[in-house]
Amino acid sequence: MKRLLLCILRRERANRCFFIACLIIFPISLCPIFDLCAQDNAALRFFKEAQKAQSSDTAEAVRLYTRAIDKDPSFANAYRERGHCYLQQRQIELAIADYSKAVELNPHAAGVYNNRGAAYTLRGDVDRGIADYTRAIEINPNNPSPYSNRGNAYQSKGDTSKALADYNQAIELNPRFADVYNNRGALFARQGKIKKAIEDYSEALRINPDYAQAYEGRGMAYQRMDMTDKALSDFNRAVEIRPRSFLSYLNRADIYAAAGRTDEAIADYSKALRINPKAADIYNKRGIAYQKQGKADLARADYTEAIRLNPEHSGAYNNRGISCFKQGDIDNAIKDFDQAIRLDPKNAEAFINRALCFTQREGSLEFRADEFDDSLERIKPLLSKLGKSADDFKGSQDPVKDAVDWLNSIETLEIIFKHLTDNAIFYCMPEQLPDGFEKWTPDQIGAFAGTPAGKRLKREILIRLFPKETPQGKGIEYEKALVDLAKAIEINPGSATAFFHRANVCIKKGYKSQALSDYTAAIKLRPRYAEAFYGRGSIYQTAGDLRQACDDYSAAIRINPAFPEAHNNRAVVYFLRGNYKKAWIDVRRAQELGHKVHPDFLSELEKRSR
């Protein structure tokens, strides 16, 4: 059966798919002349020079505003404007201090309350921000900006009704306020009202055709409606306007990844990481894309970086475990799945994946003396099959250990490969053999033999070649796998994958009744589960229910016409039912799909067809 490991993405907060525009800070403007007449002439000169510098050099502007304040410590506008500069520099505490001094000197400055509210909100002190926005509205109820900012603050607290009321009021005061349409669109998206969100984003873009954030927001709304072409168009426009549009690169990459366009996905994830190199989840996503390309080392490196940045990232541990599994590093895979489960005990996928590791690890990779009861007589039959005599080891101090060491050696794999090229077992397990193994040189065989995959394959081949002579483990790992799969089903009773894999393990343990029940459950949950039909068909076939077996193999083939094993097994069923013509059709189709049909079966089919 195919082993399907589940990549998972870390669940993101529900508000990921919307974007709130930047808080609205009153623009820097020349103050009315009557507001400045009382100022010291030197202070006023520094103030005006600072205003000229502010748009291009905030550091210089801060220096000049400070000179103005030194000349006149009661200069409220200088504190206000220096507060703007500090806010632009993200020096939040200094901005709050200046805004507080400005309102102390001028308690009716609505704009300063608005801007201090923005600073509080950026600091994470949302309630103080709301209080300042409310004071700004009390002083000047006709200014839409504090309504918009207070709406953003309410939205960040999850108070959507108050946020919507503030956005509506801001639009009533200024119907061409693009930021508010953008922010209300974000609110609608958060509420799942996607069509309304798209309408608001579109209105923001009608007012301001170069509004990158509105393109981002609308693109994510289209994405949620599976309108990927429109979403891509919006993300493309957003990065054209603003090349550092982090969310556009991220979401465009997600679309590419879902469409199998992994090269483009990796390129966009990489651009997003250049903007925000500490985004752990993007490393996780890029790792998945690399994994799909078969670049296990790059995938593993990305998962490791995601874990370094966020040691609580259960999904990254799960996915790194998958990379380890695919590289044959089963022990480290299990460690990663252990950690994923510790961080998220409801992570059904990690339980499934760990179960697959236990299944793979069943039986030691290398033979142990105790498997042969520490007896040379017990190991003798297997040695004989491999062309070796027990007498070759009798002269040593520990003959059983030396014999087992020889079984674990590279030389044994070379002998086994020679057996395979002429043995019918070759045709029963082509999917487990390395491509082109029959042409490998001794050096290639030697290099492969030392890997976990090589050791595992050696044992599997020996079990198939010489089942009576080869110890097959005690089933402990299978029992662990069954425990994990039961837990996965408990967490997610709708997981067809968990039922399918539990059925596979039950087959190995000989629990055919439970396997039949689990395959049936998997099919009920996923009616187009070709592998489950195939597995259930195999049970019916071994039980002698050829009609039901044929029906299940046929169902698997209808779902996946390129399923060579299903064609092969249905051919056998047709043969057993005496329908040789149909058997030949399936045999030829299986061969076309690259399946090596057993030569003994072909020979018998030819005899019966005459």
N, C-alpha and C positions, 0 to 999 in steps of 0.2 A: 504493500500500500504506500501511497505517496505520503511523506511526512510534511505537513503544512504548518510552519511556525508562524505565529501571528505577530506582525509588527504593530505596535500601538503608538499612537501619538498621545502626548500628555494632554489631558483635558484642559481646555482653556476656559477662562471665565466667560460667562454669557455675554458680556459687553465687548468681547474682542471684535465683533463685527460691526462696530460703529466707531466714529471718531468725532470727538468734540473739538471744535475750533478753539484756537488760542483765546484766553481771556482778553476782553476788550479793555485796553488801557487808553485813557484819553490821549489823543495825539498832542505832540509838542507844538505849541503855537505861541505867537507873541501875545503877551498879556495886554489887556486894555490900558491905555496911557494913564488913566486916572489911578490905576492900581500901582503904578510905578513912580508917580510924581513925588511921593514922600520919601523915596529911597535916596540914600547917599549917592552922590554923583559917581564916585569911584566904584561903589557896589553895583550901580546900574550899568556901568561900562563893562565890568567883568561878566555880569549877567548876560548882556547882549552878545559878547564874544563867545560865551559858553553855548548860547543857543545856536550860533553859527556852526560851532564845532560838533554839536551833539549828534547830528545825523551821520557823521563820518568817523568820529573819534570820541567815544564815550569817556575814555580815560582822561583825555584833555578837557572834556566838558566838566567832568567831576572836579578836576583841579581848579578850573575857573569858577565854578559855582561855589566851591569852598572858599576861594578868595573873596567872592561877593559876600558870603556869610560872615567871613572874618571882618569885613568892613562894616557889615550891618547885621548883627545877630538876630534881628527881628524881621528879616527879609523872608516872608512866608513862601513867596513864589520860588525863591532860590532853593529852599528845602524841598519844595514840591518837585522841581525839575531835576534836582540831584537824585531824589528818590526814583524818578523815572529811569535815570541812567543806571542806578544800582539794580533796578529791576531787570533792565536789559542785560546787565552783566550777571544776573542770577545771584546777586548778593542780597538775599531776601531780608536778612535781619537788618542790614544797613538801610534798605529801602523802607522797611516798616518804621524804623527810628526816624527817618526824615519825614515820612508822611505824618507820623504822630506829632512831630514838632510843627508841621505846617497847619494841621487842624487845631492844634493848641493856639497858634497865632491867629488862625482864621476858622472858627468853628462852623461857618456856613459854607465852606468850600466843598460842594457836593462831589466835584471831580476827584478831590483828594481822598474822600471816603471810598469812592469807587475803586481807586487805584490801591489803597491800602487793603481793601477787601480782596483784590486780586493777589496781592502779596501774601496775605494770610492763607488764601486758598492754595497758592503754590507751595506754601510751607506745610500744607496738610491740615491746617486749622480751619476747617470748612465752616464751622459754626460762627467763628469770629468774622470770617469773610461774609457770611450771610448778614450778620448784624451790620457791617459797614455798608453793604449794598442797600440794605433797607434804610439806613440813615441817609444815604445819597438820594434815594427815591423820595423820602420825606421832604428833603430840601428842594429837590427839583423833580416832580413826578412826570415831567414831560420829556425826560431824557431816556431814550430806549436802552442805552448801554448798560446801566446797572440792572435793568430787568433781564437782559440777556445773560449777564454774568451770574446773577442770582439763580437764573434758570439752570445754568451749567452746574452751579454748586448743589442745587437741589437734585439734579440728575445724578451727580456723583454720589449722593447719599441714598439714591434709590427712590426718592420722593417724586415720582413721575407726574403726579397730578399738579403739584405746585410748580414743577419745572415747566410743564405745558402751559399753565396759566401765565407764567412770566414770559415765555416765548411769544405767546399770542399777543400779549400786551405790547411787547417790543415791536412786533410786526405792525400792530395797529398804529403805533406812534411813527414808525418808519417802514412803509411797505417795500422799500428797496434795500433793506438791511440784509445783505447776502449771508453774513455770519449767522444770523438767527435762523434763517431757513436751513442752513447747514446743520446747526445744532438741534433744531426741531426734527430734522430728518434723522439724526442720530438717535433721538429719543424714540421716534416711531420704529426705527430698526430694532432698538432694544425691546420694544413691546411686541415685536413680531409683525408689525403692520408695515410690511415691506413695500407695498404699492404706494402707500402714503409717504414713506421715506423717500422713494424714488422721485415722487412729485416734488418734494421739498428740495432735494439735492438738485433736481433739474431747474427749479426756480432760482436757486442760488447761482447756478451756472448761466442762466439767462441774464441775470443781473451782472455777474462777473464771469465772463467766459474763460478766464485764466485762473480760476479758483481750484488749485491742485487738491486741496483737502476735500472739496465737494466731489471731484472726480473719484477720489479714493473711496469716499463713503458710498457713492452711487455704485461704484464697481463692486464693493463688498455686498451691497444689496442685490445687485444682479447675480452675483455669485451664489447667494443663498437661494435664489430662484432657479438655479441651474442654467442661467442665461450666460453661458461662459463667453460667447463671442462678444457680447456687449460689455461684459466685465473686463475682458482683456483690452478692449478698445479704450475703456475708461482708465485702466491702470497704465496703458501705454501713454495716454495723454497726460496723466499725472506726472509720470517720470520725465516726460518731455518738458513740462513746465518747471518741475522741481526735481532735479536729478537725484536728490537725496530723500526721495519719498519712500521711507522705510516700509510702510504698510503696503504700498503698491508693489514693491519688489517681492515682499513676503507672500502676499495673496496671489500675485501672478505666478510665483513659483509653485504654490499649492495647486493652481489650475494645471500647470504643465505636468506636475507630478501625477495628478489624477488621470491625466490623458496619456501617461506613459512617455512623455517627452522629457526624459530624465536629464539629458544634456542641458536643456534650457532651464529646467528646474534648478539644477545645481548651480548654473550661472547666476540665477536670480537670488538663490539662498546666499551665495557668496557675496553678492552686492549688498544684500541686507546685513550680512555680518560685518562688512567693512564699515557700515554706518553704525551698527551696534554690536561690537565684538563680544559683548557679555550676554547675548541672547541665547541661553542654554537650549531652548526648545528648537531654535533654528538649526543648531548643530545636530540635534536629534533628527530633524526632518531631512537635513542634507545627508545624514548617515543612512537613512532609509533609501534615499535616491541612489547613493553609491552601492548599497546592498543589492538593489534591483539590477544594477549594472554588473554585478558579480565582483565588485571591488571591495572585497572583505576587509582588507587592511585599512583602506581609507574610511570605510564605514565604522570600523572599530575605533579608529582614532577620533572620529567625530563624536561617537557615543561617549568615549572617555572624556572628551572636553566638555560635553554637556553635563556629565556627572561631576567634573571638577568645579564647574560654575554653579551647579545646583545639586548637591549631594542627596537631595530628597526627590530626585527625578526618577520615579518608578519606571516610567516608559523607557528611559534611556538604558537603565539596567536590563530591562526585558530585551530591548533590541540588541544591546551588546551581547547578551546571552545567545541570541540567535546567530550573531556573527561567529562567536566562539564555537557554537554547535556546527555550523557549516564548515568551519576550519578543522573539525575533528577534535576540538579542545573541550571535551565533554565536562571535565571536572570544573573548569572555570565557567562554563556555561551554567552549570548547576549553581555555582556560587552567586552568579549574577541574578538568576531567577529567584534564589533564596532572598537576595536583597530586595528585589522588586516586590516580592510578596510581603516582606517585613514592612516596607514602606506603604504598601497598599494591599491589605489582606483581602480586599474584594477584587483583586486583579485576576480575573478568571483566565485571561490569556497566558499569564505567567505560570499559573498552575498547569495549563495544558502543555506549555513548552517544557516545563521541568519534567512532566510525565514522559514526554518524548525522549528526553535525555536519559531518564531511567530505563526506558525501553531499549534505547541504543546501547546502554552500558551493561545490560543483562549479560552475565557471564564476564569474567575478567578479560581484559584485552589480551593479557598474556596468560599462558597456562601456569598453574601452581601445582606443586607436588601433592598438596592435600586433595586436589581434585582426583588424583589417581590413588588415593588412600595411601600415599607414600610407599607405593609398591611397584617394583620394577615389573612384576608379572602383570599388573593392571595396565601399565603403559605399553607393554610389549606388542599387543595387537596393532596399535596405532603406529608404532615405530616400524613394524613390518610392512604396513601399507605404504609407508613412505620410503621403503627400500633400505631401512636401517635395522640392524640386529641389536637386541638387548645385550648381547655379549660384548658389543663395542663399549659398553659403559661399566661392565662388571669390575674392571680393575681399578676404578677410581674410589676415592674415599667416600663419596656420596653419589652413587650411581643414579639414583632417582633424580636428584637435583641436576646432575649433568645432562641426563636425558631430557628433562623439562627445559633446561637452558637451550638445548639443541632445537627442541620444538619451537622455541621463541626466536630462533635465529633467522637471519636473512636467507641462509641456505635452504631452509624449509619452504619459504615462499617461492623460491625459484623452482623447487621440485613440484610444489602445488600448481604453479602456472603451467608447468609441462603437462601435468595431469589434465588440466582444464582444456588445453587445446585439442585433446583427443577424447574428452569425456563428455557424455551427454548432459552432464550437469551444467555445462556451459550454456546450454540453450534455455535453462530454467531461470537464470539470474543475470541476464545481460545488463540490466539497469544498474547493478551494483558493481560492475567491473569498470576499471578505468578505460577510457577510449584508447583503442589501438594497443591494448596491453599485450596482445599476442606477438607484436613486433618489437617489444621492448628489449633493450640490451640488458645484460646482467647488471650494469651500473644503474640503469633506470629502475630495475626491480629492487636493487639494494637500497636506493634512496627512498623509494616508496615504502619498503618493508618496515623501515624504522618509524614511520609516522603512525599516529593513532588510527588513521583510516586504514593503513596497510595492515596493522595488527588485527583490527576488527574484521577486515575482509578475510584475512587468513583463517580466523576462527570460524567465520560463517561458512567458508568454502569447505573446511574440514568437516564441519557438522553435516553439511549436505553430502559430501563425498563418502564419509565414513561415520554415519550416525551412531552405530553400535559401539564404535571404538573411541569416540570423542565425547568427553564430559560436556554437558550442555548447560551447566549452571543450575542453581537451585530455585530460580524463580523469585528471589528476594526483590530484585529491581522491578520486576513486573508488578509485584504487590504494591511497591511504593508508587508506581505509575497509576495503578487502579485507585489508590487513595487520593492522589492529586486530581485525577479525572473526576472522581466522585465529588470532590470539593468544587471543582470548576462548574459542574452541573448544578450543585447546590447554589452557588453564587448566581449562575446564569442558566436557568432551566431551558432557555431558548437557544442554547449553543449547540447547533448541529455538529460543529467541529468536535466538541467534547464527546458527544455520543459516538461519533464516528471513530475517534481514536480509542475510546474505551472498548468499542467492539473489536478493534484490531488487537488490543492487548488480551482481551478475553479469548480470542482465537488462539493466541500463543499459549495461553494457560489451559486451553481445552474446555473453556466454559462456553460451549457453542450455543446453548439456549439463551444466555445473557447477551452473547454477541448478536444473535438474530434479533433480539428485542432492541438492542441499541442501534443497529443498522436501520431498523424500521423507524425508530424514533428520529434518527437523523434525516431520513427521507421525508417524514411527515413535516419536520421543521423546514427542510430545504428540498422541495420537490424536484429540483433539477441537480441533485447531488449525484453525479455520475459514479464517483468512487464508492459511494454507499450502496448504490444498486449493484455495482460489481462485487463488493464484499459480500452482500447478502446472497447474490447469485452463487458465489463460491460455496457458501454454507449449504444452500439447497442442492448444489451439484454433488457435494460429498455425502449428503444424506440420501441421494438417489432420486430427489424430486426434480427430474430433468425438465419438466414443463415449466415449473416456477423458475428454475435456474435460467432457462432460455428467455423467459419473459423479462427477468431482471437484467440479463446481459443485453437484451435488445433495448431496454429502457436506457441503459448506460450509453449505448451506441447512438440512440436518437439524440441524447443530450450532447454527446461528444463523439461525432463520427470518426474522429482521429484517435480513438482509444484502442491501441493495438492489442493489449491484454484481453479486453472484452471480446474483440473479434476472435482471438485465439481460443478463449474458453468456450465461446458459443460454437466455434467449429467443432470442438470436442463433444459438446452436447449434441449437435446435429449428427456427428459420427455415431455416437452411442444410440441415437434414435433411428439410425439407418438412413438418414437423409444426406447422402454423400455429396450430392450436387451443391447443396447449400454449405456444407462443410468446406468444400473447395473454394467457394466464393469468399468465405471468411478467412480461410488460410491465406489466400492471395492478397486480401486486403491487409491482413496483419503483416505480411511480408513487405508490402508496399510501404507500410508505415514504419519499417525498420525492425520489426520483431523477428527474432530467430526462432522459428517454429521447431519443436523437438523433432529430430530426424527419425526417431522410431515411430512417432505419430504419423509423419509423412509417409513412411514406408508402409505402415498398416493401412492408411487411407488409400494409397495407390492399389494395394492388393484388393481391398474391398470394392474399389470402384471399377474393377475390370468386368 
